[in-house]
């Protein structure tokens, strides 16, 4: 499961009113202005990644380190949040793979690499470009991917997702880029 900027119950990311729930192979991602926490009886299983340790995550990382794409239709019947190249969630599931479902949320067979990816999305081999108009072999691809992964830019169009590298940047757009780089996406 992937929890992305989720709020439930008492305002945390995960809330369980009765009984117990075990989190396995789950990604709990919230930005700098929110806080991951678990309410009720939540048991931290194996292979979880979270942006803090309040859900007893075995692997705490910062929001920007997660390198997540934007919610969208990446095949399958529901929208998903893709893992971008370099995400610590890629090939993370350890041990016997008991916490790894056989397919991801889209129906993609797991694992695609040496181990299953954490969360609802299994990254296919690649690298694959995030933006339709910025191929992997283009100048600046890695830099564009990194400012996208950090939430500094969302591109210029959403369907398809384009960056529009030939367009001029206005002062207003640059101000937003700088504020997001300094203070995060909130």
Secondary structure, 3 states (H helix, E strand, C coil): CEEECCCECCCECEECCCCCEEECCCEEECCCCCCCCEECCEEECCCCEECCCCCCCCEECCCHHHCEEEEECCCCCCCEEEECCCCCCCCCCCCCCCCCCCECCCCCECCCCCCCCCCCCCCCCCCCCCCCCCCCCCCCHHHHHHHHHCCCCCCCEECCEECCCCCCCCHHHHHHHHHHHHHCCC
